[in-house]
Amino acid sequence: MVPTSTLRRPERIKREQRDKRYQRWAEVDSLHKKGCGIREISRITGLSRVTVRRWIQSKAFPEISTKPPRPGLLEPWQEWLEEQRINGNHNAGQLWREMVNAGFTGSETTVRDAVAKWRKQVNSPVIAPVRLPSASRVSRWLMPWRMIRGEENYASRFIESMCQKEPQLKMAQQLSLDFYRMLKTKNKSQLNQWFSDVSQSGLIDLQRVAAGMEADATAIHEAISSRWSNGVVEGHVNRLKMLKRQMYGRAGFELLRRRVMSPLA
C-alpha cells in the first residue's frame, strides 16, 4: 500500500475517509460477533439501523462502489466535435447552434465547457508582449539621420516591415529623402521634378505641403541655394514668446528688453 504521506491531497482525504469507515465497520462486526443486536449496535455506534443491518449482511467490508459514468449529451457528437477542433472551428456559440439545428438537446454551456478543454490542451509557447513604438518615434525612424545610436537595427527592420505592408508609406519616405538630399546638396534644379513626383504620388497630405511650397517656389529655390537662413531669428522669436509666457503675458517692452539683455536670461 502506498504511504499516505506520498499521496496528493484529494487521494489522501479519500484514503483517510476509507480508513475511518473501515474502523466503524470493524466495530459493528465485533459487536455483532459478541451477540449484540442491531438496535443495540446502532445505539452504541451512532449509525442508523439500516446501515448496521447492511454491514452485518455484507460479511465483508463493503467498499464504496464507483458507478460508471453515464454517457453524456456530447457522447454522440464527439467525432463531429473532434473534426471541428482539428479544422480550427472553436466558436462555441456557432457550434452549439449547428448542433441544435441537427437535433442536439443540451445547453450552450455544455458545448462551451467542451471547447474550453480544447484550449487547455494546446501548449502554445508563452510570448512576451511586444511594446510597439510611438507614432512620433516611428516618424523619426522614417528619416535615417534622426535615428539614435543603438536603435538602428530594430528601427530598420520595423520600418522595412511597415513599408512592405503599406506601399504609400514607402513612397512618402522616399519623397522626403529626396527633398532632404536637395537641401544637403543645394541642388535646386531638382525641385520642379520633386513637385511633379509629389503631385503624382496620391499622398494627399504631402501634396498639400508641396502645393504651399510651390506657391512660393522662388523663395524655396533661394532657401535651397543660399547660405543664409532665418533660423536664428525664429529662435529669438520663440525665446521672446517663452519669456513672456513665464510672466503670464504681462511683460512690457522694457521688462522684456531687460530679460533678453540680462546675462541670466
GROMACS elastic network, one bead per residue, 0.5 to 0.9 nm:
[ bonds ]
;  ai    aj funct       b0    kb
    1     4     6  0.87942   500
    2     5     6  0.85713   500
    2     6     6  0.72517   500
    2     7     6  0.76046   500
    3     6     6  0.57011   500
    3     7     6  0.71104   500
    4     7     6  0.54125   500
    4     8     6  0.85652   500
    4    11     6  0.85646   500
    4    12     6  0.59554   500
    4    15     6  0.75548   500
    4    16     6  0.84352   500
    5     8     6  0.81833   500
    5    12     6  0.76944   500
    6    12     6  0.84398   500
    7    10     6  0.81411   500
    7    11     6  0.59443   500
    7    12     6  0.54657   500
    8    11     6  0.53839   500
    8    12     6  0.59090   500
    8    13     6  0.86209   500
    9    13     6  0.61294   500
    9    14     6  0.85565   500
   10    13     6  0.52398   500
   10    14     6  0.62378   500
   10    15     6  0.86934   500
   11    14     6  0.50258   500
   11    15     6  0.61501   500
   11    16     6  0.86582   500
   12    15     6  0.50550   500
   12    16     6  0.61835   500
   12    17     6  0.86156   500
   13    16     6  0.51132   500
   13    17     6  0.61553   500
   13    18     6  0.86226   500
   14    17     6  0.51982   500
   14    18     6  0.62824   500
   14    19     6  0.87612   500
   15    18     6  0.51366   500
   15    19     6  0.62458   500
   15    20     6  0.87153   500
   16    19     6  0.51065   500
   16    20     6  0.62353   500
   16    21     6  0.85962   500
   17    20     6  0.51822   500
   17    21     6  0.61678   500
   17    22     6  0.85706   500
   18    21     6  0.50207   500
   18    22     6  0.60181   500
   18    23     6  0.86198   500
   18    63     6  0.83151   500
   18    64     6  0.86370   500
   19    23     6  0.62391   500
   19    24     6  0.87757   500
   20    23     6  0.51682   500
   20    24     6  0.64597   500
   20    25     6  0.87227   500
   21    24     6  0.52068   500
   21    25     6  0.62155   500
   21    26     6  0.86479   500
   22    26     6  0.60892   500
   22    27     6  0.85750   500
   22    61     6  0.69221   500
   22    62     6  0.86883   500
   22    63     6  0.88645   500
   23    26     6  0.50450   500
   23    27     6  0.62179   500
   23    28     6  0.87219   500
   24    27     6  0.50174   500
   24    28     6  0.62904   500
   24    29     6  0.86279   500
   24    45     6  0.76899   500
   25    28     6  0.50730   500
   25    29     6  0.61363   500
   25    30     6  0.85669   500
   25    52     6  0.85159   500
   25    55     6  0.68973   500
   25    56     6  0.87688   500
   25    61     6  0.67651   500
   25    62     6  0.85764   500
   26    30     6  0.60304   500
   26    31     6  0.85878   500
   26    61     6  0.80158   500
   27    30     6  0.50903   500
   27    31     6  0.61896   500
   27    32     6  0.85289   500
   27    41     6  0.89956   500
   27    45     6  0.79459   500
   28    31     6  0.52414   500
   28    32     6  0.61052   500
   28    33     6  0.86618   500
   28    41     6  0.66081   500
   28    42     6  0.86026   500
   28    45     6  0.75362   500
   28    52     6  0.69281   500
   28    55     6  0.76168   500
   28    56     6  0.74769   500
   29    32     6  0.50966   500
   29    33     6  0.62361   500
   29    34     6  0.87226   500
   29    55     6  0.77798   500
   29    56     6  0.65668   500
   29    59     6  0.84654   500
   29    60     6  0.89940   500
   30    33     6  0.51725   500
   30    34     6  0.63555   500
   30    35     6  0.89486   500
   31    34     6  0.50422   500
   31    35     6  0.66072   500
   31    36     6  0.55791   500
   31    37     6  0.82843   500
   31    41     6  0.66745   500
   32    35     6  0.52236   500
   32    36     6  0.51210   500
   32    37     6  0.67286   500
   32    38     6  0.78522   500
   32    41     6  0.75230   500
   32    56     6  0.73835   500
   33    36     6  0.73505   500
   36    39     6  0.82682   500
   36    40     6  0.61565   500
   36    41     6  0.63054   500
   37    40     6  0.53135   500
   37    41     6  0.61279   500
   37    42     6  0.85427   500
   38    41     6  0.51429   500
   38    42     6  0.60564   500
   38    43     6  0.86274   500
   38    49     6  0.62397   500
   38    50     6  0.89051   500
   38    52     6  0.63664   500
   38    53     6  0.65475   500
   38    56     6  0.87468   500
   39    42     6  0.51327   500
   39    43     6  0.63101   500
   39    44     6  0.88170   500
   39    48     6  0.88248   500
   39    49     6  0.64151   500
   39    52     6  0.86395   500
   40    43     6  0.50655   500
   40    44     6  0.62293   500
   40    45     6  0.86435   500
   41    44     6  0.51261   500
   41    45     6  0.59966   500
   41    46     6  0.79681   500
   41    47     6  0.79047   500
   41    49     6  0.80702   500
   41    52     6  0.72317   500
   42    45     6  0.54378   500
   42    46     6  0.53940   500
   42    47     6  0.50262   500
   42    48     6  0.57301   500
   42    49     6  0.55325   500
   42    50     6  0.89793   500
   42    51     6  0.85676   500
   42    52     6  0.65311   500
   43    46     6  0.54067   500
   43    47     6  0.73284   500
   43    48     6  0.84314   500
   43    49     6  0.87883   500
   44    47     6  0.81266   500
   45    48     6  0.87140   500
   47    50     6  0.82721   500
   47    51     6  0.64981   500
   47    52     6  0.66284   500
   48    51     6  0.53266   500
   48    52     6  0.63456   500
   48    53     6  0.86913   500
   49    53     6  0.59688   500
   49    54     6  0.84535   500
   50    53     6  0.52139   500
   50    54     6  0.61692   500
   50    55     6  0.86532   500
   51    54     6  0.51134   500
   51    55     6  0.61227   500
   51    56     6  0.85774   500
   52    55     6  0.52212   500
   52    56     6  0.61496   500
   52    57     6  0.86172   500
   53    56     6  0.52002   500
   53    57     6  0.61850   500
   53    58     6  0.86219   500
   54    57     6  0.52065   500
   54    58     6  0.61508   500
   55    58     6  0.50965   500
   55    59     6  0.71527   500
   55    60     6  0.77866   500
   55    61     6  0.74238   500
   55    62     6  0.71465   500
   56    59     6  0.60369   500
   56    60     6  0.83106   500
   57    60     6  0.84310   500
   58    61     6  0.70465   500
   58    62     6  0.66520   500
   59    62     6  0.85273   500
   60    63     6  0.89650   500
   62    65     6  0.83987   500
   66    69     6  0.87229   500
   67    70     6  0.84463   500
   69    72     6  0.82609   500
   71    74     6  0.80968   500
   71    75     6  0.61741   500
   71    76     6  0.89896   500
   72    75     6  0.53601   500
   72    76     6  0.84412   500
   73    76     6  0.72032   500
   73    77     6  0.80529   500
   73   104     6  0.80683   500
   73   105     6  0.77890   500
   73   106     6  0.64210   500
   73   110     6  0.84046   500
   74    77     6  0.50955   500
   74    78     6  0.61402   500
   74    81     6  0.87456   500
   74   104     6  0.85671   500
   74   106     6  0.81246   500
   74   110     6  0.81032   500
   74   111     6  0.79762   500
   74   114     6  0.86869   500
   75    78     6  0.54739   500
   75    79     6  0.85856   500
   76    79     6  0.75319   500
   76    80     6  0.84601   500
   77    80     6  0.53330   500
   77    81     6  0.60008   500
   77    82     6  0.85307   500
   77    99     6  0.84468   500
   77   104     6  0.87302   500
   78    81     6  0.50999   500
   78    82     6  0.60237   500
   78    83     6  0.86011   500
   79    82     6  0.51552   500
   79    83     6  0.63483   500
   79    84     6  0.88193   500
   80    83     6  0.51271   500
   80    84     6  0.63926   500
   80    85     6  0.87445   500
   81    84     6  0.50064   500
   81    85     6  0.61520   500
   81    86     6  0.86887   500
   81    95     6  0.83772   500
   81   115     6  0.88419   500
   82    86     6  0.62633   500
   82    87     6  0.86421   500
   83    86     6  0.52324   500
   83    87     6  0.62668   500
   83    88     6  0.87247   500
   83    89     6  0.87223   500
   84    87     6  0.50687   500
   84    88     6  0.62222   500
   84    89     6  0.51015   500
   84    90     6  0.72808   500
   84    95     6  0.84305   500
   85    88     6  0.51498   500
   85    89     6  0.56874   500
   85    90     6  0.63149   500
   85   115     6  0.82207   500
   85   118     6  0.74313   500
   86    89     6  0.76297   500
   87    90     6  0.86741   500
   88    91     6  0.88398   500
   89    92     6  0.83273   500
   89    94     6  0.87400   500
   89    95     6  0.78511   500
   90    93     6  0.89131   500
   90    94     6  0.85399   500
   90    95     6  0.77691   500
   90   115     6  0.64722   500
   90   116     6  0.88617   500
   90   118     6  0.82936   500
   90   119     6  0.87747   500
   91    94     6  0.54773   500
   91    95     6  0.62161   500
   91    96     6  0.86673   500
   91   112     6  0.85486   500
   91   115     6  0.79813   500
   92    95     6  0.50759   500
   92    96     6  0.60275   500
   92    97     6  0.86357   500
   92   108     6  0.75331   500
   92   109     6  0.86926   500
   92   111     6  0.60713   500
   92   112     6  0.51971   500
   92   113     6  0.87085   500
   92   114     6  0.85337   500
   92   115     6  0.62834   500
   92   116     6  0.87016   500
   93    96     6  0.51805   500
   93    97     6  0.63151   500
   93    98     6  0.87689   500
   93   108     6  0.67308   500
   93   111     6  0.79560   500
   93   112     6  0.74763   500
   94    97     6  0.51986   500
   94    98     6  0.63115   500
   94    99     6  0.86499   500
   95    98     6  0.52064   500
   95    99     6  0.61665   500
   95   100     6  0.86585   500
   95   108     6  0.88691   500
   95   111     6  0.75978   500
   96    99     6  0.50278   500
   96   100     6  0.61053   500
   96   101     6  0.86195   500
   96   104     6  0.81146   500
   96   106     6  0.86380   500
   96   107     6  0.78790   500
   96   108     6  0.57305   500
   96   109     6  0.89450   500
   96   110     6  0.88219   500
   96   111     6  0.62016   500
   96   112     6  0.82811   500
   97   100     6  0.51043   500
   97   101     6  0.62522   500
   97   102     6  0.86660   500
   97   104     6  0.89046   500
   97   108     6  0.82028   500
   98   101     6  0.51923   500
   98   102     6  0.63969   500
   98   103     6  0.89163   500
   98   104     6  0.86593   500
   99   103     6  0.63113   500
   99   104     6  0.51685   500
   99   105     6  0.84286   500
  100   103     6  0.50384   500
  100   105     6  0.64731   500
  100   106     6  0.80119   500
  101   104     6  0.71863   500
  104   107     6  0.86317   500
  106   109     6  0.83065   500
  106   110     6  0.66517   500
  106   111     6  0.80701   500
  107   110     6  0.55037   500
  107   111     6  0.71183   500
  108   111     6  0.52806   500
  108   112     6  0.62063   500
  108   113     6  0.87331   500
  109   113     6  0.61077   500
  109   114     6  0.86380   500
  110   113     6  0.53082   500
  110   114     6  0.65033   500
  110   115     6  0.88751   500
  111   114     6  0.51209   500
  111   115     6  0.62379   500
  111   116     6  0.85964   500
  112   115     6  0.50888   500
  112   116     6  0.60559   500
  112   117     6  0.87804   500
  113   116     6  0.50817   500
  113   117     6  0.66057   500
  114   117     6  0.53791   500
  114   118     6  0.69464   500
  115   118     6  0.51594   500
  115   119     6  0.69246   500
  116   119     6  0.53786   500
  116   120     6  0.66926   500
  117   120     6  0.50964   500
  117   121     6  0.64014   500
  118   121     6  0.52141   500
  118   122     6  0.67535   500
  119   122     6  0.53966   500
  119   123     6  0.84008   500
  120   123     6  0.73083   500
  123   126     6  0.88927   500
  124   127     6  0.87847   500
  127   130     6  0.85887   500
  133   136     6  0.82608   500
  133   137     6  0.62309   500
  133   138     6  0.65680   500
  134   137     6  0.52651   500
  134   138     6  0.63328   500
  134   139     6  0.87303   500
  135   138     6  0.51000   500
  135   139     6  0.61597   500
  135   140     6  0.86310   500
  136   139     6  0.51348   500
  136   140     6  0.63101   500
  136   141     6  0.87362   500
  137   140     6  0.50313   500
  137   141     6  0.62254   500
  137   142     6  0.87969   500
  138   142     6  0.63579   500
  138   155     6  0.80193   500
  138   158     6  0.86361   500
  138   159     6  0.76807   500
  139   142     6  0.52464   500
  139   143     6  0.73132   500
  140   143     6  0.56733   500
  140   144     6  0.77692   500
  140   145     6  0.86959   500
  140   146     6  0.57718   500
  140   147     6  0.66733   500
  141   144     6  0.59728   500
  141   145     6  0.83410   500
  141   146     6  0.65276   500
  141   147     6  0.56569   500
  141   148     6  0.88168   500
  141   152     6  0.84919   500
  141   155     6  0.61432   500
  141   156     6  0.76345   500
  141   158     6  0.88876   500
  141   159     6  0.71990   500
  142   145     6  0.89560   500
  142   146     6  0.82086   500
  142   147     6  0.85729   500
  142   155     6  0.86438   500
  142   156     6  0.86880   500
  142   159     6  0.68033   500
  142   170     6  0.89627   500
  142   173     6  0.61865   500
  142   176     6  0.89906   500
  143   146     6  0.56478   500
  143   147     6  0.72717   500
  143   173     6  0.73660   500
  143   176     6  0.80099   500
  143   177     6  0.72163   500
  144   147     6  0.55580   500
  144   152     6  0.83192   500
  144   156     6  0.84559   500
  144   177     6  0.89858   500
  145   148     6  0.84576   500
  147   150     6  0.85214   500
  147   151     6  0.68893   500
  147   152     6  0.64177   500
  147   155     6  0.78741   500
  148   151     6  0.59414   500
  148   152     6  0.71110   500
  149   152     6  0.65226   500
  150   153     6  0.76005   500
  150   154     6  0.87744   500
  151   154     6  0.57036   500
  151   155     6  0.58701   500
  151   156     6  0.83832   500
  152   155     6  0.51494   500
  152   156     6  0.58464   500
  152   157     6  0.85381   500
  153   156     6  0.52988   500
  153   157     6  0.63288   500
  153   158     6  0.86235   500
  154   157     6  0.52701   500
  154   158     6  0.60698   500
  154   159     6  0.86246   500
  155   158     6  0.50674   500
  155   159     6  0.60856   500
  155   160     6  0.84419   500
  156   159     6  0.52808   500
  156   160     6  0.60207   500
  156   161     6  0.85602   500
  157   160     6  0.50940   500
  157   161     6  0.61389   500
  157   162     6  0.86470   500
  158   161     6  0.52144   500
  158   162     6  0.62716   500
  158   163     6  0.86758   500
  159   162     6  0.50194   500
  159   163     6  0.60308   500
  159   164     6  0.85561   500
  159   170     6  0.87604   500
  160   163     6  0.51644   500
  160   164     6  0.62470   500
  160   165     6  0.88197   500
  160   170     6  0.85146   500
  161   164     6  0.52394   500
  161   165     6  0.65295   500
  161   166     6  0.87125   500
  162   165     6  0.52199   500
  162   166     6  0.59633   500
  162   167     6  0.83790   500
  162   169     6  0.76009   500
  162   170     6  0.82211   500
  163   167     6  0.55060   500
  163   168     6  0.75982   500
  163   169     6  0.56580   500
  163   171     6  0.85271   500
  163   173     6  0.89671   500
  164   167     6  0.60979   500
  164   169     6  0.87844   500
  164   170     6  0.77591   500
  165   169     6  0.87481   500
  166   169     6  0.54885   500
  166   170     6  0.69776   500
  167   170     6  0.51463   500
  167   171     6  0.64062   500
  167   172     6  0.88019   500
  168   172     6  0.61674   500
  168   173     6  0.85745   500
  168   201     6  0.82487   500
  168   202     6  0.84051   500
  168   203     6  0.73687   500
  169   172     6  0.50792   500
  169   173     6  0.61636   500
  169   174     6  0.86110   500
  170   173     6  0.51160   500
  170   174     6  0.61973   500
  170   175     6  0.87395   500
  171   174     6  0.51109   500
  171   175     6  0.62458   500
  171   176     6  0.86104   500
  171   201     6  0.74459   500
  171   203     6  0.85701   500
  172   175     6  0.52491   500
  172   176     6  0.61752   500
  172   177     6  0.86247   500
  172   198     6  0.87459   500
  172   201     6  0.83004   500
  172   203     6  0.73804   500
  172   206     6  0.77129   500
  173   176     6  0.51596   500
  173   177     6  0.61845   500
  173   178     6  0.86546   500
  174   177     6  0.50949   500
  174   178     6  0.61804   500
  174   179     6  0.87764   500
  175   178     6  0.50154   500
  175   179     6  0.63628   500
  175   180     6  0.86670   500
  175   194     6  0.75523   500
  175   197     6  0.78551   500
  175   198     6  0.72276   500
  176   179     6  0.52366   500
  176   180     6  0.62381   500
  176   181     6  0.87463   500
  177   181     6  0.61935   500
  177   182     6  0.86588   500
  178   181     6  0.52079   500
  178   182     6  0.63784   500
  178   183     6  0.89234   500
  178   194     6  0.76252   500
  179   182     6  0.50513   500
  179   183     6  0.65033   500
  179   184     6  0.87956   500
  179   190     6  0.88319   500
  179   191     6  0.78886   500
  179   194     6  0.73415   500
  180   183     6  0.52246   500
  180   184     6  0.62860   500
  180   185     6  0.86923   500
  181   185     6  0.59426   500
  181   186     6  0.79907   500
  181   187     6  0.82113   500
  182   185     6  0.53152   500
  182   186     6  0.54504   500
  182   187     6  0.51309   500
  182   188     6  0.65672   500
  182   189     6  0.87463   500
  182   190     6  0.71183   500
  182   191     6  0.75908   500
  182   224     6  0.73001   500
  183   187     6  0.69987   500
  183   188     6  0.80129   500
  183   223     6  0.84693   500
  183   224     6  0.54879   500
  183   225     6  0.80659   500
  184   187     6  0.80338   500
  184   224     6  0.84132   500
  185   188     6  0.86394   500
  185   224     6  0.86119   500
  185   225     6  0.88774   500
  186   189     6  0.88624   500
  186   223     6  0.88440   500
  186   224     6  0.52208   500
  186   225     6  0.51161   500
  186   226     6  0.81744   500
  187   190     6  0.62609   500
  187   191     6  0.78874   500
  187   224     6  0.71282   500
  187   225     6  0.71002   500
  188   191     6  0.54089   500
  188   192     6  0.83134   500
  188   220     6  0.84895   500
  188   221     6  0.57458   500
  188   222     6  0.83046   500
  188   224     6  0.59901   500
  188   225     6  0.64854   500
  189   192     6  0.70030   500
  189   193     6  0.80984   500
  189   221     6  0.84827   500
  190   193     6  0.53292   500
  190   194     6  0.61880   500
  190   195     6  0.88456   500
  191   195     6  0.63009   500
  191   196     6  0.87186   500
  191   217     6  0.86939   500
  191   220     6  0.86593   500
  191   221     6  0.76984   500
  192   195     6  0.50877   500
  192   196     6  0.63408   500
  192   197     6  0.87345   500
  192   214     6  0.85082   500
  192   217     6  0.88536   500
  193   196     6  0.50075   500
  193   197     6  0.61918   500
  193   198     6  0.86791   500
  194   197     6  0.50471   500
  194   198     6  0.62260   500
  194   199     6  0.86460   500
  194   210     6  0.88771   500
  195   198     6  0.52322   500
  195   199     6  0.62481   500
  195   200     6  0.88334   500
  195   207     6  0.84367   500
  195   210     6  0.63671   500
  195   211     6  0.80050   500
  195   213     6  0.88582   500
  195   214     6  0.72459   500
  196   199     6  0.51735   500
  196   200     6  0.64306   500
  196   201     6  0.87344   500
  197   200     6  0.52971   500
  197   201     6  0.61599   500
  198   201     6  0.50452   500
  198   202     6  0.74952   500
  198   203     6  0.73089   500
  198   206     6  0.70140   500
  198   207     6  0.58925   500
  198   210     6  0.71073   500
  199   202     6  0.67984   500
  199   203     6  0.79662   500
  199   204     6  0.86786   500
  199   206     6  0.86647   500
  199   207     6  0.58758   500
  199   210     6  0.80524   500
  199   211     6  0.85514   500
  200   203     6  0.82606   500
  200   207     6  0.88135   500
  201   204     6  0.83620   500
  201   206     6  0.88195   500
  201   207     6  0.81035   500
  202   206     6  0.86806   500
  202   207     6  0.76565   500
  203   206     6  0.55083   500
  203   207     6  0.60073   500
  203   208     6  0.87771   500
  204   208     6  0.62999   500
  204   209     6  0.88555   500
  205   208     6  0.52609   500
  205   209     6  0.66052   500
  205   210     6  0.88195   500
  206   209     6  0.51147   500
  206   210     6  0.61628   500
  206   211     6  0.85433   500
  207   210     6  0.50098   500
  207   211     6  0.59747   500
  207   212     6  0.86569   500
  208   211     6  0.50716   500
  208   212     6  0.64034   500
  208   213     6  0.87433   500
  209   212     6  0.53359   500
  209   213     6  0.63896   500
  209   214     6  0.86931   500
  210   214     6  0.59478   500
  210   215     6  0.85598   500
  211   214     6  0.50233   500
  211   215     6  0.62412   500
  211   216     6  0.88677   500
  212   215     6  0.52735   500
  212   216     6  0.68536   500
  212   217     6  0.87643   500
  213   216     6  0.52592   500
  213   217     6  0.59335   500
  213   219     6  0.86741   500
  213   220     6  0.68940   500
  214   218     6  0.83706   500
  214   220     6  0.79939   500
  215   218     6  0.84594   500
  216   219     6  0.56560   500
  216   220     6  0.64412   500
  216   221     6  0.89029   500
  217   221     6  0.60984   500
  217   222     6  0.86496   500
  218   221     6  0.51690   500
  218   222     6  0.63981   500
  218   223     6  0.86415   500
  219   222     6  0.50953   500
  219   223     6  0.60402   500
  219   224     6  0.86526   500
  220   224     6  0.62249   500
  220   225     6  0.87145   500
  221   224     6  0.52718   500
  221   225     6  0.63331   500
  221   226     6  0.83311   500
  222   225     6  0.52023   500
  222   226     6  0.53991   500
  222   227     6  0.89515   500
  223   226     6  0.54657   500
  223   227     6  0.78264   500
  223   228     6  0.76190   500
  223   229     6  0.74113   500
  224   227     6  0.82002   500
  225   228     6  0.89704   500
  226   229     6  0.78884   500
  228   231     6  0.89978   500
  229   232     6  0.73598   500
  229   233     6  0.85809   500
  230   233     6  0.52521   500
  230   234     6  0.63099   500
  230   235     6  0.86399   500
  231   234     6  0.51234   500
  231   235     6  0.61246   500
  231   236     6  0.87882   500
  232   236     6  0.64125   500
  232   237     6  0.87489   500
  233   236     6  0.52096   500
  233   237     6  0.62808   500
  233   238     6  0.87442   500
  234   237     6  0.50005   500
  234   238     6  0.62471   500
  234   239     6  0.85599   500
  235   238     6  0.52348   500
  235   239     6  0.62255   500
  235   240     6  0.88155   500
  236   240     6  0.62295   500
  236   241     6  0.86452   500
  237   240     6  0.51767   500
  237   241     6  0.63363   500
  237   242     6  0.86924   500
  238   241     6  0.50486   500
  238   242     6  0.61748   500
  238   243     6  0.86952   500
  239   242     6  0.50940   500
  239   243     6  0.62731   500
  239   244     6  0.86789   500
  239   260     6  0.86157   500
  240   243     6  0.51394   500
  240   244     6  0.61964   500
  240   245     6  0.86186   500
  240   256     6  0.75354   500
  240   260     6  0.76776   500
  241   244     6  0.51581   500
  241   245     6  0.61711   500
  241   246     6  0.86485   500
  241   249     6  0.88306   500
  242   245     6  0.50950   500
  242   246     6  0.62397   500
  242   247     6  0.88776   500
  243   246     6  0.50861   500
  243   247     6  0.66554   500
  243   248     6  0.88907   500
  243   249     6  0.86694   500
  243   251     6  0.83638   500
  243   256     6  0.74700   500
  243   259     6  0.77351   500
  243   260     6  0.84039   500
  243   265     6  0.85182   500
  244   247     6  0.52103   500
  244   248     6  0.63400   500
  244   249     6  0.50438   500
  244   250     6  0.70338   500
  244   251     6  0.58701   500
  244   252     6  0.87569   500
  244   256     6  0.74346   500
  245   249     6  0.53871   500
  245   250     6  0.84294   500
  245   251     6  0.87555   500
  246   249     6  0.75236   500
  247   250     6  0.58933   500
  247   251     6  0.61469   500
  248   251     6  0.77570   500
  249   252     6  0.86063   500
  251   254     6  0.80215   500
  251   255     6  0.58279   500
  251   256     6  0.60366   500
  252   255     6  0.54721   500
  252   256     6  0.61187   500
  252   257     6  0.85680   500
  253   256     6  0.51207   500
  253   257     6  0.60122   500
  253   258     6  0.86387   500
  254   257     6  0.50459   500
  254   258     6  0.62564   500
  254   259     6  0.86507   500
  255   258     6  0.51322   500
  255   259     6  0.61991   500
  255   260     6  0.86107   500
  256   259     6  0.50383   500
  256   260     6  0.60719   500
  256   261     6  0.84675   500
  257   260     6  0.51334   500
  257   261     6  0.59432   500
  257   262     6  0.82272   500
  258   261     6  0.51676   500
  258   262     6  0.56549   500
  258   265     6  0.85179   500
  259   262     6  0.52111   500
  259   263     6  0.82996   500
  259   264     6  0.77459   500
  259   265     6  0.53386   500
  260   263     6  0.79552   500
  260   264     6  0.86310   500
  260   265     6  0.57469   500
  261   264     6  0.85351   500
  261   265     6  0.72012   500
  262   265     6  0.53769   500
